[in-house]
């Protein structure tokens, strides 16, 4: 079984110590990595993407942040996201 592994994406991180323009770029980059992981999984024939650690920066995330990250997997044809504790 092949899988792609990453960790601690911390999607939704505010980057409060940065200028707003820089914080936006950094937030977008965190979202973009989700799509990259999905594309790598498809390209390399991986059965799963394993993300260890914190996927999101906070336990309570906005629906917009959740939907944005989930939508990044769709172009890569990742069928399901399953959380394992």
Phi, psi and omega in degrees: 000131176259144172214158175257133183241138173212176178206159172047059178290325180048051178297137181096000179302136186281331184052049185297340181272358181259160172299148183305321180295318179292318179300320179297316178299315180294320177296318178297322179295322177295323178290319183296329181295332178298314179297318179299317178299317178296316179296320178296322179298313180295312182301323184260007178067031180283144178277340185204159170247120181257120178242111179267151177085205186277114174283315180251155184286331183231159176288327178257109180246156180286154176299325179297315179295317179296313181296321180296316179293317180297322180295334179292333179284331186303315180298335180272002179062036173279116191284324186214150174242125182233130180266130179241129178256000000 
